[in-house]
Amino acid sequence: MDLYDGIITAARARLADREPRRWDYVAASAWRDAGDSAFIMQRDAAFELGGSDCPSVNFTCITSDERLVPHDEILLYGKDLPELHGDAAFARLAFLLSDDLGDDEAAYQAIRDMSFVKYHVFPEGYMVRTSAQSNREQVRLSKSAIRRGIDFRAVGAAYIRGYRKNPHVRRAQLVFITGDAVTPELVAAAATVDGITQTLTHIMEGLPADCGSCRFKPICDTVDGMRELHTRRK
Ligand code: SF4
């Protein structure tokens, strides 16, 4: 599975001139999971990641290249949650090392399952709202969670714990970004990841490959392996 490798590499390259904080994954440090989504009222909120029209972006990339995800770990570029005192730009990237996903059909289903894990992680006091259309992931932090010391190390560990429950995930790297490192290029990368998912769905529907009239041509022109995938399905 290398469809997403170029995006992982490019995202890393864009962040290369910044030094992240880095924590190994420790399951015991995961923030408590509320078990379900819980609404946080505006009056109980400390601030919002991606609030006040700040950019907020999220994407998940899956790879079978061990070098791209060397450890289960959490990386943070920018301020941590206890250091923020107002709404901020935000990105959460998940890079997952998978095992052998089997044939194309099985791989497609496995990719969907791994991408959906995020909808089953509910850190207490950390209310996530996502938009599939715009790839936004906005988060409202409760004052109570901030008082109790929530930080990205604990939230990242909660996500990794969730990803590791999927039998195909061998390792997970969670990258959190706040502030000015949330660039338009990251927003564009999220759109490409979404385009890959949509193109995979199109290909798996078994429609004939007619590149001349296909709206996914820009994706197939830029993502290695996509066109070959459709050729195999014909
Ligand atoms: S290979 Fe051609 S037909 Fe198939 S998804 Fe890509 S552009 Fe569309």
Boltz pocket constraint, residues with backbone or C-beta under 6 A from the ligand:
constraints:
  - pocket:
      binder: B
      contacts: [[A, 199], [A, 202], [A, 203], [A, 208], [A, 209], [A, 210], [A, 211], [A, 212], [A, 214], [A, 215], [A, 216], [A, 217], [A, 218], [A, 220], [A, 226], [A, 227], [A, 230], [A, 231]]
      max_distance: 6.0
